[in-house]
């Protein structure tokens, strides 16, 4: 028999399995089986949903096979009764058995709300194939739902998407402007009805009624009379049987309901309900079940093969749509068990925390239902929704295949004979099939070693987006032009970007402060938005950078934060500061920040070489001045090659001090040179984003996994995060523009100015709305250089470290920066 233990024993070498033992372990002895359970509604009125779910789970277990030589035992199917009482009772039985690792279920959201607290507290995981209530995960904007519990996941969609889909269909396809909704008080039905009415009102519609029936009611005339009094054009009732039957059968007898369009959701999308005569002509929203050639990556089985096997094994087609979601959920659980287990002699040891760790990191997983990635609250589905019309009550398969509308977070479109009322408009850089995004990148100049890796990350990001359907049904093309870090060349290549025939709709990178400044005015007249690969503090100023959308904080605030933090936490004794920078916006903006910090903190500046570090010049005078200055703290803003020359020259003369500098100053590959011991001893890296593999945020986990899959043989780099976050911002801006129905250049600019960028923990989130003083990013990061962690031969596939170790546990923010009133750039050239 298996036993639960508080800590892991006889563990193998670090990294061989996931988990830290914090939730205990399950030990499976030789000859025993790994225990998981199905918890679904397999009796009562909603068995049509739960039985196909359980059948899908059993097929996945059969197809998956053994884990490290051990069978997986699903046991006797547990029944959630599609109720809170049923879910709680079944969960109590499950958690009493310490051998059980995880649960696939429940069928119904109400059952999950009662079951998941017990499952979570016991250290298990629960993955549902058909729960859809937003309360179980999140509001999709970073706030946990009221019933969210750690260890809960689902492959079914979040009903905020389904509500938006139903509202979009009603408003833009059916053309209705008034609607009512009925629920039954269940978390699923009330959550979906609320999501619909919220989205309907947000889209300009009027909600004429929002009311509930009780489970068990048979007389629907009173509630239908209440609905009819509001004279809606459409009634949305996402409830279950048998109450749904009574609504459609009695609606025709209520005055005022005769011409009302009836629409239900996936709770009624089953063979029994669609066979009711009165449902002919009705619309139903639900998950997109057009799986095509999709295959589950863990079992290798295609959706078509699994469906054929289902018909053979159970003698009928699935009666409800979530059987494939449940199959994928089971496969994900078994993958997690495999990743979180190891052999201790003849005993398999499963780390419960490791099971959750694996599921938290799921990204780009290919399932029967499509591509899955789990967010911070357990939503893993691709969330594509369709609307079907029941055209023949005798032909369930024909009706469910009759898709009249499809919706996804990346865009919607009408299908079959229904034509959408409002298409997305566009002008330059966008076609019916393509969205072109540009990059003016230094691929051959002084910053090329860093920028090439930044572009590798951007290209990988867009490849990921395209594989997941693109944006509004369009594939994203990345147009990259090499500027050589030369302003005239930058201007020349910008002409390609702005071209109305072959140009782009948005520029996701423009390398260099003076280079981007040179095109800033033209960008306004051309209607092009730009994310600069430059962190000049002038960009948030609308009088200077109106169409420039900065990513992260700026050189000025970065310098303030780093000087303050290092002077108070690293420098021994009173800080004596030296400032060494390039001329121009890049170097002198940082110099301004260092001087603001020094003045506010009472730090003596013993050597001021602002603008004296000139690219291509002899740096000997700067090095000599520094060595003779008596400084014990140096701030430098340059390129990595010039930094190496200055730093190496000073160290060679016995100069010892704490060093730091602006993000573009440092390249971790300097640790492959003879400077490594000195960098380890003296240098602290500053930055605007997390470095490679630093921390366990959702964004870092996703980025590392995607890059390992897409560029496994590339070297490690800290600047992958720079490229990835710029692409994230561009993506979110374009998604917002598409959602607003306007992918013109002007529409994209409007979307950018109202978008809050979520970097998923890779950097401080960014907003472009409000005043510059309100939305400017002030936080930055500081990293200790530890050369022994660096491996010059390491590749992305191996994970590893670039030798940059996060300090302070997260971002830093000086009181000086926090109090600074932004009214324009810290440095302005004459």
C-alpha positions in Angstrom: 0.0 0.0 0.0 1.1 3.6 -0.4 1.6 6.0 2.5 1.7 9.8 2.7 4.8 11.2 4.3 5.6 14.7 5.5 8.9 15.0 3.7 10.7 13.3 0.8 13.2 10.6 1.7 16.0 9.1 -0.3 15.6 11.7 -2.9 17.7 11.5 -6.0 20.1 14.3 -7.2 18.7 17.8 -7.4 16.7 18.5 -10.5 15.8 14.9 -11.3 12.2 15.5 -10.3 9.9 18.4 -9.4 8.9 19.4 -5.9 10.4 20.2 -2.5 8.4 17.9 -0.3 6.4 20.8 1.3 3.1 19.1 0.7 4.2 15.6 1.5 4.7 12.6 -0.8 2.9 9.5 -1.9 4.9 6.3 -1.9 3.8 3.5 -4.3 5.3 0.1 -3.5 6.3 -2.4 -6.1 3.2 -4.2 -7.4 0.8 -1.3 -6.4 -0.7 1.2 -8.7 -0.8 5.0 -8.8 -4.1 6.2 -7.5 -6.1 9.0 -9.2 -9.9 9.6 -9.2 -12.6 10.8 -11.5 -15.2 13.0 -9.8 -18.1 13.8 -12.2 -21.9 13.8 -12.3 -22.6 10.2 -13.3 -26.2 10.0 -12.0 -29.2 12.3 -12.1 -30.3 15.0 -14.6 -26.7 16.0 -15.5 -25.3 12.6 -16.1 -25.3 13.4 -19.8 -22.3 15.7 -18.9 -20.4 13.6 -16.3 -20.5 10.2 -18.0 -18.7 11.4 -21.2 -16.2 13.2 -19.0 -15.5 10.0 -17.1 -15.3 8.0 -20.3 -12.8 10.4 -21.7 -10.7 10.1 -18.5 -10.7 6.3 -18.7 -9.6 6.4 -22.3 -6.7 8.7 -21.5 -5.5 6.4 -18.7 -5.6 3.5 -21.1 -3.8 5.4 -23.8 -1.2 6.8 -21.5 0.0 3.5 -20.1 2.4 3.1 -17.2 4.4 5.8 -15.4 7.9 4.6 -14.6 6.6 1.0 -14.7 3.6 1.6 -12.5 -0.1 1.3 -13.6 -2.4 4.2 -13.0 -5.7 3.2 -11.3 -8.7 5.4 -11.7 -10.7 3.3 -9.2 -14.5 3.5 -9.0 -15.9 6.7 -10.5 -17.0 9.2 -7.9 -20.3 11.1 -8.3 -20.4 14.9 -7.7 -24.2 14.9 -8.2 -23.7 18.3 -9.9 -24.3 19.9 -6.5 -22.3 21.4 -3.6 -23.4 18.7 -1.3 -22.3 16.0 -3.7 -18.9 17.6 -4.4 -18.2 18.1 -0.7 -19.1 14.5 0.2 -17.1 13.0 -2.6 -14.1 15.2 -1.8 -14.2 14.2 1.8 -13.9 10.5 0.8 -11.0 11.3 -1.6 -8.9 13.3 0.9 -9.3 10.6 3.5 -7.3 8.2 1.2 -3.7 9.4 1.4 -2.8 7.3 -1.6 -4.7 9.5 -4.0 -2.5 12.0 -5.9 -5.1 13.9 -7.9 -8.6 14.2 -9.2 -10.1 14.8 -12.6 -13.4 16.7 -12.1 -15.8 18.0 -11.2 -18.4 18.2 -13.9 -20.3 21.1 -12.4 -18.9 24.4 -11.0 -21.1 24.3 -7.9 -19.7 20.9 -7.0 -16.2 22.2 -7.5 -16.7 25.2 -5.3 -17.4 22.8 -2.4 -14.9 20.2 -3.3 -11.8 22.3 -4.1 -11.2 23.7 -0.6 -10.8 20.1 0.7 -8.7 19.0 -2.2 -6.4 22.0 -1.9 -6.0 21.7 1.9 -5.0 18.1 1.5 -2.2 18.9 -1.0 -3.9 17.2 -4.0 -4.7 18.7 -7.4 -8.0 18.8 -9.1 -8.3 19.4 -12.9 -11.7 19.9 -14.4 -12.7 19.2 -17.9 -16.0 21.1 -17.7 -16.1 23.6 -14.9 -16.4 27.1 -16.4 -17.4 29.5 -13.6 -15.0 32.5 -13.4 -15.3 32.2 -9.6 -13.1 29.1 -9.6 -10.1 30.8 -11.2 -10.0 34.5 -11.9 -11.5 37.5 -13.6 -8.8 37.2 -16.3 -7.4 40.5 -15.1 -5.2 39.3 -12.2 -7.8 38.9 -9.4 -8.6 35.5 -8.0 -12.2 34.3 -8.1 -14.1 34.0 -4.9 -13.9 30.2 -5.0 -10.3 29.9 -6.3 -8.1 27.5 -4.3 -4.5 26.6 -4.9 -4.1 23.3 -6.8 -7.2 23.8 -8.9 -6.9 23.7 -12.7 -9.2 23.3 -15.7 -9.0 22.6 -19.4 -12.5 24.0 -19.9 -12.8 27.7 -20.8 -13.5 30.5 -18.4 -17.1 31.7 -18.9 -16.0 35.3 -19.1 -15.0 34.3 -22.6 -18.3 32.5 -23.2 -20.3 35.4 -21.9 -18.4 37.8 -24.2 -18.9 35.4 -27.1 -22.6 35.2 -26.6 -22.9 39.0 -26.3 -20.7 39.5 -29.4 -22.9 37.1 -31.4 -26.1 38.8 -30.1 -25.0 42.3 -30.8 -23.0 42.0 -34.0 -24.5 39.0 -35.7 -28.1 38.8 -34.7 -28.2 42.6 -34.4 -30.3 42.7 -31.2 -30.0 45.6 -28.8 -32.1 44.3 -25.9 -31.7 41.0 -24.0 -32.6 39.3 -20.8 -31.0 36.5 -18.9 -32.1 33.7 -16.5 -29.9 31.6 -14.2 -30.6 29.1 -11.4 -28.3 30.4 -8.7 -25.5 27.8 -9.4 -22.0 29.3 -9.7 -21.9 28.2 -13.4 -25.3 29.5 -14.4 -25.2 32.8 -12.5 -21.6 33.4 -13.5 -22.2 32.9 -17.2 -25.5 34.9 -17.1 -23.6 37.7 -15.4 -20.7 37.5 -17.9 -23.2 37.7 -20.7 -25.1 40.7 -19.4 -21.9 42.6 -18.5 -20.5 42.1 -21.9 -23.8 42.9 -23.6 -24.1 46.2 -21.8 -20.4 47.0 -22.4 -21.1 46.5 -26.1 -23.9 49.0 -26.1 -26.9 46.7 -25.5 -29.7 47.1 -22.9 -30.4 44.4 -20.4 -34.1 44.3 -19.8 -34.2 41.6 -17.1 -32.0 39.4 -15.0 -33.7 36.8 -12.9 -33.5 33.3 -11.5 -35.4 30.1 -11.3 -35.0 27.5 -8.6 -33.7 24.0 -9.3 -36.7 21.8 -9.3 -39.2 24.4 -10.6 -41.6 23.1 -13.2 -43.8 26.1 -13.7 -41.9 28.7 -15.7 -44.8 30.9 -16.6 -44.2 33.5 -13.7 -40.5 34.0 -14.6 -41.2 34.1 -18.3 -44.0 36.7 -17.7 -41.5 38.8 -15.8 -39.0 38.5 -18.7 -41.7 39.3 -21.3 -42.6 42.5 -19.4 -39.2 44.0 -20.4 -39.8 43.2 -24.1 -36.3 41.8 -24.9 -35.4 40.7 -28.4 -33.4 37.8 -27.0 -33.4 35.6 -23.9 -30.1 33.9 -22.7 -30.7 31.1 -20.2 -27.5 29.1 -19.5 -29.1 26.6 -17.1 -29.5 22.8 -17.0 -32.2 20.2 -17.6 -35.0 19.7 -16.7 -35.6 23.4 -16.0 -34.4 24.3 -19.5 -37.0 21.9 -21.0 -39.8 23.7 -19.2 -38.6 27.1 -20.3 -38.6 26.3 -24.0 -41.9 24.3 -23.8 -43.7 27.0 -21.9 -42.3 30.1 -23.6 -44.8 29.9 -26.4 -47.7 30.1 -24.0 -46.6 33.5 -22.4 -47.7 36.7 -24.1 -44.8 38.7 -25.4 -42.4 35.7 -25.7 -43.5 34.6 -29.2 -40.9 36.6 -31.1 -38.1 36.4 -28.6 -34.9 34.7 -29.8 -33.9 31.9 -27.5 -30.2 31.1 -26.7 -28.7 28.7 -24.2 -25.2 27.5 -23.4 -23.1 24.4 -23.0 -25.1 23.2 -19.9 -27.9 22.4 -22.3 -25.8 21.5 -25.3 -26.5 17.8 -25.2 -28.4 15.1 -27.2 -31.4 15.1 -24.9 -32.1 18.8 -25.0 -31.4 19.3 -28.7 -34.0 16.6 -29.4 -36.8 18.6 -27.7 -39.0 19.9 -30.5 -39.2 23.5 -29.2 -35.4 23.8 -29.4 -35.3 23.8 -33.2 -33.9 27.1 -34.4 -32.3 27.9 -31.0 -28.7 29.1 -30.6 -26.2 27.5 -28.2 -22.8 28.8 -27.1 -20.1 26.3 -26.0 -16.6 25.1 -26.5 -15.3 24.7 -30.1 -15.4 20.9 -30.7 -14.0 21.0 -34.2 -10.8 19.3 -33.2 -9.7 18.3 -36.7 -6.3 16.7 -36.7 -5.4 17.7 -33.1 -3.4 15.1 -31.2 -2.6 14.8 -27.5 1.2 15.1 -27.2 1.4 12.8 -24.2 -0.5 9.8 -25.7 0.1 10.5 -29.4 -3.7 9.8 -30.1 -5.6 12.1 -32.4 -9.0 13.5 -31.6 -10.5 11.6 -34.5 -9.0 8.3 -33.3 -10.1 8.8 -29.7 -13.6 9.7 -30.8 -13.8 6.6 -33.0 -12.5 4.5 -30.0 -15.1 6.1 -27.8 -17.9 5.1 -30.2 -16.6 1.5 -30.3 -16.0 1.1 -26.6 -19.2 2.8 -25.3 -21.5 2.1 -28.2 -22.5 5.7 -28.7 -21.1 9.1 -29.4 -20.4 11.5 -26.4 -23.6 13.1 -25.3 -21.9 16.4 -24.3 -18.9 18.3 -25.5 -16.4 18.1 -22.7 -15.1 14.5 -23.1 -12.0 15.7 -24.9 -11.3 18.4 -22.3 -11.4 15.6 -19.7 -9.1 13.4 -21.7 -6.5 16.2 -21.9 -7.0 16.9 -18.2 -6.1 13.3 -17.3 -3.1 13.4 -19.6 -1.8 16.6 -17.9 -2.2 15.0 -14.5 -0.3 11.9 -15.5 2.5 14.1 -17.0 2.7 16.0 -13.8 2.9 12.7 -11.8 5.7 11.6 -14.0 7.6 14.9 -13.6 7.2 14.9 -9.9 8.2 11.3 -9.1 11.4 9.2 -8.7 12.4 5.7 -7.7 13.5 4.9 -4.2 14.6 1.3 -4.6 11.5 -0.5 -5.9 9.2 2.2 -4.6 7.9 5.1 -6.7 7.9 8.4 -4.7 5.5 11.2 -5.9 6.1 14.7 -4.6 2.7 16.4 -4.2 4.2 19.9 -4.5 6.0 18.8 -7.7 2.7 17.8 -9.3 1.4 21.4 -8.8 4.7 22.8 -9.9 4.5 20.9 -13.2 0.9 22.0 -13.8 1.8 25.6 -13.0 4.4 25.5 -15.7 2.2 24.0 -18.5 2.8 26.1 -21.6 2.2 25.3 -25.3 0.9 21.8 -24.5 -0.8 20.2 -27.5 -4.0 18.5 -26.5 -7.1 17.1 -28.3 -8.8 20.4 -27.8 -5.9 22.5 -29.0 -3.0 24.3 -27.5 -3.0 24.6 -23.7 -1.2 26.9 -21.3 -2.0 27.3 -17.6 -2.2 30.8 -16.1 -1.5 31.7 -12.5 -5.0 30.8 -11.5 -5.4 27.4 -13.3 -7.1 28.5 -16.5 -5.4 26.2 -19.1 -7.8 26.2 -22.0 -7.4 27.9 -25.4 -10.9 29.3 -24.7 -12.2 29.2 -28.2 -16.0 29.4 -28.2 -18.5 28.7 -31.0 -22.2 29.3 -31.4 -24.2 26.6 -33.1 -27.8 26.7 -34.3 -30.0 23.6 -33.8 -31.3 23.1 -37.3 -32.6 19.5 -36.9 -33.8 18.0 -33.6 -33.3 14.6 -35.0 -29.7 15.2 -36.0 -27.5 16.1 -33.0 -24.2 15.8 -34.8 -25.5 17.8 -37.8 -26.7 20.6 -35.5 -23.6 20.8 -33.4 -21.5 20.9 -36.5 -23.6 23.9 -37.7 -21.3 26.6 -36.4 -22.7 30.1 -37.1 -20.1 32.1 -35.1 -16.7 31.5 -33.6 -15.0 33.6 -30.9 -11.5 33.5 -29.3 -9.6 36.0 -27.2 -7.6 36.6 -30.5 -10.8 37.5 -32.5 -14.2 36.3 -33.7 -15.9 35.6 -36.9 -19.2 34.5 -38.3 -19.5 31.1 -39.9 -21.8 29.3 -42.3 -24.6 31.5 -43.6 -24.5 34.2 -40.8 -22.6 37.4 -41.7 -21.1 39.5 -39.0 -22.4 43.0 -38.8 -19.1 44.7 -37.9 -15.7 43.6 -39.4 -12.3 44.8 -38.3 -11.2 47.9 -40.2 -7.5 48.3 -41.2 -5.3 50.3 -43.5 -1.5 50.0 -43.6 0.5 47.0 -42.5 -2.6 44.8 -42.2 -4.4 42.6 -44.6 -7.2 40.0 -44.3 -4.5 37.4 -43.5 -1.5 39.3 -42.1 -0.4 41.8 -39.5 3.1 43.2 -40.2 5.1 44.4 -37.2 8.5 46.1 -37.7 11.9 46.2 -35.9 14.6 48.8 -36.6 17.4 46.8 -35.0 21.2 47.2 -34.5 22.3 43.9 -36.0 25.8 45.0 -37.0 26.8 47.9 -34.7 28.1 48.3 -31.2 25.0 46.8 -29.5 24.6 43.9 -32.1 25.6 41.1 -29.7 22.7 42.0 -27.5 20.2 43.1 -30.1 20.5 39.9 -32.1 19.5 37.9 -29.0 16.6 40.4 -28.4 15.4 39.7 -31.9 15.7 36.0 -31.4 13.3 36.3 -28.5 10.9 38.5 -30.4 10.7 36.1 -33.3 10.1 33.2 -31.0 7.3 35.1 -29.3 5.6 35.8 -32.6 6.0 32.2 -33.7 4.2 31.2 -30.5 1.4 33.7 -31.2 1.0 32.5 -34.8 0.9 28.8 -33.8 -2.0 29.7 -31.4 -4.1 31.4 -34.1 -2.4 34.7 -34.5 -4.3 37.9 -33.9 -7.9 38.3 -35.1 -7.3 35.3 -37.4 -4.3 36.9 -38.9 -0.7 35.7 -38.8 2.0 38.2 -37.6 4.9 38.9 -39.8 8.0 40.4 -38.2 9.8 42.8 -40.6 13.4 43.4 -39.4 15.8 46.0 -40.8 19.5 46.4 -39.7 20.3 50.0 -38.8 23.9 49.3 -37.7 23.4 51.8 -34.8 23.7 54.6 -37.3 21.3 57.5 -37.3 21.2 58.1 -41.1 20.7 54.4 -41.7 18.0 54.3 -39.1 16.2 57.1 -41.0 16.6 55.3 -44.2 15.2 52.0 -42.9 12.3 53.9 -41.2 11.1 54.8 -44.7 10.6 51.0 -45.3 8.5 50.7 -42.2 6.2 53.6 -42.9 5.5 52.7 -46.5 1.8 52.5 -47.1 2.0 49.4 -49.4 4.6 47.2 -47.8 5.2 48.8 -44.4 4.0 47.9 -40.9 1.2 48.8 -38.6 3.5 49.1 -35.5 7.2 49.0 -34.7 8.1 46.7 -31.8 11.7 47.8 -31.5 13.8 50.9 -32.4 17.3 50.6 -31.2 19.0 53.6 -29.7 18.0 56.9 -28.1 19.3 59.4 -30.7 18.1 57.1 -33.5 14.5 56.9 -32.1 14.6 60.6 -31.4 15.3 61.1 -35.1 12.1 59.4 -36.2 9.9 60.4 -33.3 8.3 63.4 -35.1 7.8 61.5 -38.3 6.1 58.7 -36.3 3.4 61.1 -35.3 2.8 62.4 -38.8 2.8 58.8 -40.2 0.6 57.5 -37.4 3.1 54.8 -36.4 3.6 53.6 -32.8 7.0 52.6 -31.6 8.4 50.7 -28.7 12.0 51.9 -28.3 15.0 49.8 -27.4 16.0 52.8 -25.4 15.0 53.9 -22.0 15.4 57.6 -22.3 13.3 59.5 -19.8 11.9 61.8 -22.4 9.7 59.1 -24.0 6.7 59.5 -21.6 6.6 63.2 -22.3 3.8 63.6 -25.0 5.5 66.8 -26.3 8.6 64.7 -27.2 7.5 61.0 -27.5 3.9 61.2 -28.4 3.9 57.9 -30.3 6.8 56.3 -28.4 5.6 53.7 -26.0 8.4 53.0 -23.5 8.8 49.5 -21.9 10.1 49.6 -18.4 11.6 52.5 -16.4 14.2 54.9 -17.7 18.0 55.5 -17.5 17.4 58.4 -15.1 15.2 56.5 -12.6 17.3 53.3 -12.9 20.4 55.3 -11.9 18.6 56.9 -8.9 17.4 53.5 -7.7 20.8 51.7 -8.1 22.8 54.5 -6.6 20.5 54.6 -3.6 20.4 50.9 -3.1 24.1 50.2 -3.5 25.2 53.2 -1.5 23.1 52.0 1.4 23.5 48.3 1.1 26.8 47.4 -0.6 29.3 50.3 -0.5 31.4 50.2 2.7 31.5 53.6 4.5 30.6 56.8 2.9 30.0 56.5 -0.8 32.4 58.5 -3.0 30.8 58.4 -6.5 32.3 58.5 -9.9 30.1 59.0 -13.0 31.2 57.9 -16.4 28.9 58.1 -19.4 28.4 58.3 -23.1 27.3 61.7 -24.5 23.7 62.1 -25.6 20.3 61.0 -24.3 21.6 57.5 -23.3 24.5 58.4 -21.2 23.6 61.9 -19.9 20.0 60.8 -18.9 21.6 58.2 -16.6 24.2 60.8 -15.4 21.3 63.1 -14.5 19.7 60.4 -12.4 22.9 59.5 -10.6 23.4 63.2 -9.8 19.8 63.6 -8.6 20.4 60.6 -6.2 23.7 62.0 -5.0 22.3 65.4 -4.2 19.3 63.9 -2.4 21.3 61.4 -0.4 24.3 63.6 0.3 26.7 61.5 -1.7 29.9 63.2 -2.8 30.7 63.0 -6.5 34.5 62.8 -6.6 34.8 62.3 -10.4 32.4 63.6 -13.0 33.0 62.1 -16.5 29.5 62.7 -17.8 29.7 62.6 -21.7 33.4 61.9 -21.6 33.2 58.2 -22.5 33.1 58.6 -26.2 32.7 55.5 -28.4 35.8 54.7 -30.5 38.0 57.2 -28.5 41.0 56.4 -26.4 39.6 55.8 -22.9 43.0 56.2 -21.1 42.2 59.8 -19.8 38.9 58.6 -18.4 40.6 55.6 -16.7 43.4 57.7 -15.3 41.0 60.2 -13.9 38.9 57.5 -12.3 41.9 55.7 -10.7 43.2 59.0 -9.3 39.8 60.1 -8.0 39.5 58.2 -4.8 36.1 56.9 -5.7 34.7 53.8 -4.1 31.5 53.6 -6.2 31.3 53.9 -10.0 28.2 54.5 -12.2 28.9 53.9 -15.9 26.7 54.1 -19.0 28.3 52.8 -22.1 28.3 49.8 -24.5 29.6 46.4 -23.2 32.8 46.7 -25.2 33.6 50.2 -24.0 32.7 49.2 -20.4 35.0 46.3 -20.6 37.8 48.6 -21.8 37.3 51.1 -19.0 36.6 48.5 -16.2 39.5 46.3 -17.2 41.9 49.2 -17.5 41.0 50.5 -14.0 41.1 47.1 -12.4 44.5 46.4 -14.0 45.8 49.5 -12.1 44.6 48.1 -8.8 41.4 50.2 -8.6 38.8 48.7 -6.3 35.3 50.0 -6.1 31.6 49.0 -6.3 30.5 49.3 -10.0 27.1 49.4 -11.6 25.7 50.8 -14.8 22.7 51.2 -17.1 21.2 48.0 -18.5 22.8 48.1 -22.0 26.3 48.6 -20.4 26.7 45.0 -19.3 26.8 41.7 -21.3 26.9 38.5 -19.2 29.3 37.0 -21.8 32.0 39.2 -20.3 32.2 36.4 -17.7 33.8 34.3 -20.4 36.8 36.7 -20.4 39.6 37.4 -18.0 37.4 40.0 -16.4 35.2 37.4 -14.7 36.9 37.5 -11.2 36.8 41.3 -11.1 33.1 41.4 -12.3 32.2 38.9 -9.6 34.0 41.0 -7.0 32.9 44.5 -8.0 30.0 44.7 -10.5 26.3 44.8 -9.8 24.0 44.6 -12.8 21.1 47.0 -13.0 18.1 46.4 -15.2 14.4 47.0 -16.0 13.4 43.3 -16.3 14.3 40.0 -14.7 17.3 38.3 -16.1 17.3 34.8 -17.6 15.6 32.2 -15.3 15.5 34.6 -12.4 12.5 33.9 -10.2 9.4 31.7 -10.8 6.9 34.2 -12.1 4.3 33.1 -14.6 6.0 35.1 -17.3 9.4 33.7 -16.6 8.1 30.1 -16.6 6.3 30.6 -19.8 9.1 32.4 -21.6 11.8 29.9 -20.6 9.6 27.0 -21.7 8.8 28.6 -25.0 12.4 29.5 -25.8 13.6 26.1 -24.8 11.2 24.6 -27.3 11.9 27.2 -30.1 15.6 28.1 -29.8 17.1 25.3 -27.7 20.6 25.6 -29.2 21.0 29.4 -28.7 23.3 30.6 -25.9 21.8 31.8 -22.6 21.1 35.5 -22.5 19.7 38.0 -20.0 18.3 40.1 -22.9 15.8 37.5 -24.1 13.5 39.1 -21.5 13.9 42.5 -23.2 12.8 41.1 -26.5 10.0 39.0 -25.0 8.5 41.8 -23.0 8.5 44.2 -26.0 6.7 41.6 -28.0 4.2 41.1 -25.1 3.4 44.8 -25.1 3.0 44.9 -28.8 0.8 41.8 -28.7 -1.5 43.2 -26.0 -1.8 46.5 -27.9 -2.7 44.8 -31.1 -5.2 42.5 -29.4 -6.9 45.5 -27.8 -7.1 47.2 -31.2 -8.6 44.1 -32.8 -11.1 43.8 -30.0 -12.1 47.3 -30.7 -12.6 46.5 -34.4 -9.9 48.9 -35.5 -6.5 47.7 -36.8 -5.7 50.9 -38.6 -2.5 52.6 -37.5 -4.7 55.2 -35.7 -6.7 52.5 -34.1 -3.5 50.8 -32.8 -2.3 54.1 -31.4 -5.6 54.6 -29.7 -5.5 51.1 -28.3 -1.9 51.6 -27.0 -3.0 54.8 -25.2 -5.7 52.9 -23.3 -3.8 49.6 -22.6 -2.4 48.4 -19.4 0.5 45.9 -20.2 0.7 42.8 -18.0 4.2 41.4 -18.1 3.3 38.4 -15.9 6.0 39.2 -13.4 8.9 39.6 -15.9 8.9 43.4 -15.2 6.9 46.1 -13.6 3.5 46.4 -15.4 3.2 49.3 -17.8 0.3 51.7 -18.5 0.0 54.3 -21.2 -3.2 55.9 -20.0 -3.4 58.8 -17.5 -0.8 61.4 -17.1 2.9 60.7 -17.5 3.6 61.3 -13.8 0.9 58.7 -13.0 1.9 56.0 -15.4 5.7 56.2 -15.6 7.4 53.1 -14.4 9.7 53.8 -11.4 10.9 50.4 -10.3 14.1 48.6 -11.5 16.1 45.6 -10.5 19.6 44.9 -9.2 21.6 41.7 -9.6 24.7 40.4 -8.0 27.2 38.9 -10.4 28.3 35.4 -9.4 30.8 34.1 -12.0 30.8 30.5 -10.7 27.2 30.1 -11.9 28.1 31.1 -15.4 28.8 28.5 -18.1 30.0 29.9 -21.4 28.8 26.7 -23.2 25.3 26.7 -21.7 22.4 26.8 -24.1 18.7 27.7 -23.7 17.8 24.0 -23.6 19.6 23.5 -20.4 18.1 26.4 -18.5 20.9 27.4 -16.1 22.0 30.8 -15.1 23.9 33.7 -16.7 25.5 34.5 -13.3 23.1 37.3 -12.5 21.4 36.7 -9.1 18.4 38.9 -8.1 18.9 41.0 -5.0 16.3 42.4 -2.7 13.9 39.6 -3.7 12.3 41.7 -6.4 12.3 45.3 -7.8 13.9 48.2 -6.0 12.4 51.7 -5.7 14.3 54.6 -4.1 12.3 57.1 -2.1 13.9 59.7 -4.3 12.5 58.1 -7.4 9.1 57.6 -5.8 8.9 61.3 -4.8 10.1 62.6 -8.1 7.5 64.6 -10.0 7.8 63.7 -13.7 7.4 66.8 -15.9 9.8 65.8 -18.7 13.1 64.3 -19.3 15.8 64.4 -16.7 18.3 65.3 -19.4 17.5 67.4 -22.5 20.1 68.1 -25.2 20.6 71.7 -26.2 
